[in-house]
Amino acid sequence: MERPIEELEREREGLQKKANELRKKRDDLHLQSKQLAKERDDLNAEVRALRNKIKEHKKKRDELNERVKHAKKKRDELNKAYLSAKKKLREIEKSRSSALGVNISRLKKELKKLELEQMTKPMTPAKEKEVIEQIAQLHLKIKDYEKKLSEDVKLKRALEELQIAREKAEKQHAQVETLADKAQSEHENMIKLLKQSDNLIKKVNELQEKIVFVKIEADKTHKEFIECVDRIHELERIISSTKEKHKRERREKETSSIKREAYEVFERFKRGEKLSTEDLLLLQKAGLI
């Protein structure tokens, strides 16, 4: 059954309205996708910049760790030299103590013991006086011994060597700590940037997921839009075809009516009736004259 043109045109108008809405929705989704893509690309640019900085910190950290390694090796060598100088000094001191008949270590231990007793143990005045005299004698013995040792050239040289070795070892240890602190600082900066990079990458992935969903929705909307447009075109063809059919039917109806009238006029003509100008034009139009 043929549908009325008015009904077809109403359907077309409804579809046109829907198509306009779908086109706007699709364009809005494409714009949203474009904006999200720009935001994603900007974040990716930040990630690339952070990765370059991370590489720089890692390179510096590794270089500093290598320097720490060499500095520690040198420090160990200097510590060995210090211990060797210390051992040498003790041997000389021991030799000199034997020569002088004095055991400086024993005297110092005894001095500390007496000083501790004086400070901590209750004593009678006589006993305390005796301890004080002993402490004073020990101080004198130690001082006299140290004076004699300080005049010993070989011992003095050994002390100087020990002092130099200690200073070198301490200086090298300070350098190790400085380099290690710098390496740690580079490492911490690298870790900090890595965390920032990870957070940005997480945001990039979230944006990419949104972009995919938006594109899927845009494609779906575009498909619906095309279906609407195709249906509109189909309706326009049907409407056009129907209108053309109606015109043709009207023309055929009009032609049939003219022919009937012309035959009636022609019959009058054959009967010898007088024809008007309009009658003659009708016969001509119908092709009868």
C-alpha positions as CSV (number, residue, x, y, z in Angstrom):
1,M,0.0,0.0,0.0
2,E,1.4,3.4,-1.0
3,R,2.1,5.7,1.9
4,P,0.8,9.3,1.6
5,I,3.3,12.0,0.7
6,E,2.5,14.0,3.8
7,E,3.4,11.0,6.0
8,L,6.6,10.4,4.1
9,E,7.6,14.1,4.5
10,R,6.8,14.1,8.2
11,E,9.1,11.0,8.6
12,R,11.8,12.8,6.5
13,E,11.6,16.0,8.7
14,G,11.9,13.8,11.9
15,L,14.9,12.0,10.5
16,Q,16.5,15.3,9.4
17,K,16.1,16.7,12.9
18,K,17.6,13.5,14.3
19,A,20.4,13.6,11.7
20,N,21.3,17.2,12.8
21,E,21.4,16.1,16.4
22,L,23.6,13.1,15.6
23,R,25.9,15.3,13.5
24,K,26.4,17.8,16.3
25,K,26.9,15.0,18.8
26,R,29.5,13.4,16.5
27,D,31.3,16.7,15.9
28,D,31.3,17.4,19.7
29,L,32.8,13.9,20.3
30,H,35.5,14.5,17.6
31,L,36.4,17.8,19.3
32,Q,36.5,16.1,22.7
33,S,38.7,13.4,21.3
34,K,41.0,16.0,19.7
35,Q,41.3,17.9,23.0
36,L,42.0,14.7,25.0
37,A,44.6,13.8,22.4
38,K,46.3,17.2,22.8
39,E,46.3,16.8,26.6
40,R,47.8,13.3,26.2
41,D,50.5,14.5,23.8
42,D,51.4,17.3,26.1
43,L,51.8,14.8,29.0
44,N,53.9,12.5,26.8
45,A,56.1,15.5,26.0
46,E,56.5,16.1,29.8
47,V,57.3,12.3,30.2
48,R,60.0,12.5,27.5
49,A,61.5,15.6,29.2
50,L,61.5,13.8,32.6
51,R,63.1,10.7,31.1
52,N,65.9,12.8,29.7
53,K,66.5,14.3,33.2
54,I,66.3,10.9,34.7
55,K,69.0,9.7,32.3
56,E,71.2,12.6,33.3
57,H,70.8,11.9,37.0
58,K,71.5,8.2,36.5
59,K,74.6,9.0,34.4
60,K,75.9,11.4,37.1
61,R,75.0,8.9,39.9
62,D,76.8,6.1,38.1
63,E,79.9,8.3,37.5
64,L,79.9,9.3,41.1
65,N,79.5,5.7,42.3
66,E,82.5,4.8,40.2
67,R,84.5,7.6,41.8
68,V,83.4,6.5,45.2
69,K,84.6,3.0,44.4
70,H,88.1,4.3,43.5
71,A,88.1,6.8,46.4
72,K,87.3,3.9,48.8
73,K,90.1,1.9,47.4
74,K,92.6,4.7,47.9
75,R,91.2,5.3,51.4
76,D,91.8,1.6,52.3
77,E,95.3,2.0,51.1
78,L,95.8,5.1,53.2
79,N,94.2,3.4,56.2
80,K,96.7,0.5,55.8
81,A,99.5,3.1,55.7
82,Y,98.2,4.7,58.8
83,L,98.0,1.4,60.7
84,S,101.5,0.6,59.5
85,A,102.8,3.9,60.8
86,K,100.9,3.4,64.1
87,K,102.4,-0.1,64.5
88,K,105.9,1.3,63.7
89,L,105.4,4.0,66.4
90,R,104.3,1.5,69.0
91,E,107.3,-0.7,68.3
92,I,109.6,2.3,68.7
93,E,107.8,3.4,71.9
94,K,108.1,-0.2,73.2
95,S,111.8,-0.3,72.4
96,R,112.4,3.1,74.1
97,S,110.3,2.0,77.1
98,S,112.5,-1.1,77.5
99,A,115.6,1.0,77.2
100,L,114.4,3.5,79.8
101,G,113.0,0.7,82.0
102,V,109.6,2.3,82.0
103,N,106.3,0.8,80.9
104,I,104.3,3.9,79.9
105,S,101.1,1.9,79.2
106,R,101.2,0.4,82.7
107,L,101.8,3.8,84.3
108,K,98.9,5.4,82.5
109,K,96.6,2.5,83.4
110,E,97.7,2.8,87.0
111,L,97.1,6.6,86.9
112,K,93.6,6.1,85.6
113,K,92.8,3.5,88.3
114,L,94.0,5.8,91.1
115,E,92.1,8.8,89.7
116,L,88.9,6.7,89.5
117,E,89.4,5.5,93.1
118,Q,89.9,9.0,94.4
119,M,86.6,10.2,92.7
120,T,84.4,7.2,93.6
121,K,85.7,5.4,96.7
122,P,85.2,6.8,100.3
123,M,88.6,7.3,101.9
124,T,90.1,8.6,105.1
125,P,92.0,11.9,104.8
126,A,95.3,10.0,105.3
127,K,94.4,7.5,102.6
128,E,93.3,10.2,100.2
129,K,96.5,12.2,100.8
130,E,98.5,9.0,100.0
131,V,96.5,8.5,96.7
132,I,97.0,12.1,95.7
133,E,100.8,11.8,96.2
134,Q,100.8,8.6,94.1
135,I,98.9,10.3,91.4
136,A,101.3,13.3,91.4
137,Q,104.3,10.9,91.2
138,L,102.8,9.1,88.3
139,H,102.1,12.4,86.5
140,L,105.8,13.3,87.0
141,K,107.0,9.9,85.8
142,I,104.8,10.0,82.7
143,K,105.7,13.6,81.9
144,D,109.4,12.9,82.3
145,Y,109.1,9.8,80.1
146,E,107.2,11.7,77.4
147,K,109.8,14.5,77.5
148,K,112.6,12.0,76.9
149,L,110.5,10.5,74.1
150,S,109.9,13.8,72.5
151,E,113.6,14.4,72.3
152,D,114.0,11.1,70.5
153,V,114.6,12.0,66.8
154,K,113.5,8.6,65.4
155,L,110.4,8.6,67.6
156,K,109.6,12.2,66.6
157,R,109.8,11.3,62.9
158,A,107.6,8.3,63.5
159,L,105.0,10.5,65.2
160,E,105.1,13.0,62.3
161,E,104.7,10.1,59.8
162,L,101.7,8.9,61.8
163,Q,100.1,12.3,61.9
164,I,100.6,12.7,58.1
165,A,99.2,9.3,57.5
166,R,96.2,10.0,59.7
167,E,95.5,13.3,58.0
168,K,95.7,11.7,54.5
169,A,93.3,8.9,55.6
170,E,90.8,11.3,57.2
171,K,91.0,13.6,54.1
172,Q,90.4,10.6,51.8
173,H,87.5,9.4,54.0
174,A,85.9,12.9,53.8
175,Q,86.2,12.8,50.1
176,V,84.5,9.3,50.0
177,E,81.6,10.7,52.1
178,T,81.3,13.8,49.9
179,L,81.2,11.8,46.7
180,A,78.8,9.2,48.3
181,D,76.5,12.1,49.4
182,K,76.5,13.5,45.9
183,A,75.8,10.1,44.4
184,Q,72.9,9.6,46.9
185,S,71.5,13.0,46.0
186,E,71.5,12.2,42.3
187,H,69.9,8.8,43.1
188,E,67.2,10.5,45.2
189,N,66.5,13.1,42.4
190,M,66.3,10.3,39.9
191,I,63.8,8.3,42.1
192,K,61.7,11.5,42.6
193,L,61.6,12.1,38.8
194,L,60.7,8.4,38.2
195,K,57.7,8.7,40.5
196,Q,56.6,11.9,38.7
197,S,57.1,10.1,35.4
198,D,55.0,7.1,36.6
199,N,52.2,9.4,37.7
200,L,52.2,11.1,34.3
201,I,52.2,7.8,32.5
202,K,49.3,6.7,34.6
203,K,47.4,9.9,33.5
204,V,48.4,9.3,29.9
205,N,47.0,5.8,30.0
206,E,43.8,7.1,31.6
207,L,43.5,9.7,28.8
208,Q,44.2,7.1,26.1
209,E,41.4,4.9,27.5
210,K,39.0,7.9,27.4
211,I,40.1,8.7,23.8
212,V,39.3,5.1,22.8
213,F,35.8,5.2,24.4
214,V,35.1,8.7,22.9
215,K,36.2,7.5,19.4
216,I,34.0,4.4,19.7
217,E,31.0,6.5,20.7
218,A,31.8,9.0,17.8
219,D,32.0,6.1,15.3
220,K,28.7,4.7,16.6
221,T,27.1,8.2,16.3
222,H,28.5,8.7,12.8
223,K,27.1,5.3,11.8
224,E,23.7,6.3,13.1
225,F,24.0,9.6,11.3
226,I,24.8,7.9,8.0
227,E,21.9,5.6,8.4
228,C,19.6,8.6,9.0
229,V,21.0,10.4,5.9
230,D,20.6,7.2,3.8
231,R,17.0,6.9,4.9
232,I,16.4,10.6,4.2
233,H,17.7,10.1,0.7
234,E,15.6,7.0,0.3
235,L,12.5,8.9,1.4
236,E,13.3,11.8,-0.9
237,R,13.5,9.4,-3.8
238,I,10.2,7.8,-2.8
239,I,8.6,11.3,-2.4
240,S,10.0,12.4,-5.7
241,S,8.9,9.2,-7.4
242,T,5.4,9.4,-5.8
243,K,5.0,13.1,-6.9
244,E,6.1,12.3,-10.4
245,K,3.7,9.4,-10.5
246,H,0.8,11.7,-9.3
247,K,1.7,14.2,-12.0
248,R,1.8,11.6,-14.7
249,E,-1.6,10.3,-13.5
250,R,-3.0,13.8,-13.5
251,R,-1.7,14.4,-17.0
252,E,-3.1,11.1,-18.2
253,K,-6.4,11.9,-16.6
254,E,-6.4,15.4,-18.2
255,T,-5.5,13.9,-21.7
256,S,-8.2,11.3,-21.4
257,S,-10.7,14.1,-20.6
258,I,-9.6,16.2,-23.5
259,K,-9.9,13.2,-25.9
260,R,-13.4,12.5,-24.7
261,E,-14.4,16.1,-25.2
262,A,-12.6,16.2,-28.6
263,Y,-14.5,13.1,-29.8
264,E,-17.7,14.7,-28.8
265,V,-16.8,17.8,-30.8
266,F,-15.6,15.7,-33.7
267,E,-19.0,13.9,-33.7
268,R,-20.7,17.2,-33.9
269,F,-18.4,18.2,-36.7
270,K,-19.3,15.1,-38.6
271,R,-23.0,15.9,-38.1
272,G,-22.3,19.2,-39.8
273,E,-22.7,21.4,-36.8
274,K,-20.8,24.7,-36.7
275,L,-17.7,24.7,-34.5
276,S,-16.2,27.5,-32.5
277,T,-12.6,28.5,-32.4
278,E,-12.2,26.8,-29.0
279,D,-13.7,23.6,-30.5
280,L,-11.2,23.7,-33.3
281,L,-8.3,24.2,-30.9
282,L,-9.5,21.2,-28.8
283,L,-9.6,19.0,-32.0
284,Q,-6.1,20.2,-32.8
285,K,-4.9,19.5,-29.3
286,A,-6.3,16.0,-29.4
287,G,-4.7,15.4,-32.8
288,L,-8.0,14.9,-34.7
289,I,-7.4,17.6,-37.3
